């Protein structure tokens, strides 16, 4: 069995990859960070669910489609990890993301800048830590609309 420190370090590396894979649009690798049927939820600052998935394929496809052509940065900080069992760890991460969408795309805003906390459950299977549950609770979400040219 991995020690807590080994498990926490491995999960930290996986979460860093989560951010990098989103920003570099490496969707195949991104999908492999999740268990087969994860519970993924996104909440706005008022606590309303704005996205929910129970399929890795659906989650990755929707994310890839929404971020197509966007320039993004995702960061996590202040990891709070707790060992629940030999094969399960819970984690809370402070987060910040900034998304800049293509200027010629009228279906998305000019940009989004958000803050909040990821609440996750990581499970060890086949020697790999994967996200089984992810809930992003936004505390701040600033959306800049496209400027309309008259």
Buried (B, 14 or more C-beta within 10 A) or exposed (E): EBEEEEBBEBBBEBBEBBBEBBBEBEBEEBBBBBBEEBBBBBBBEEEEEEBEBEBBEEBBBBBBEEBEEBEBEBBBEEBEBEBEEEBBBBBBBBBBBBBBBEEEEEEBBBBBBBBBBBBBBBBBEEEEBBBBBBBBBBEEBEEEEBEEEE
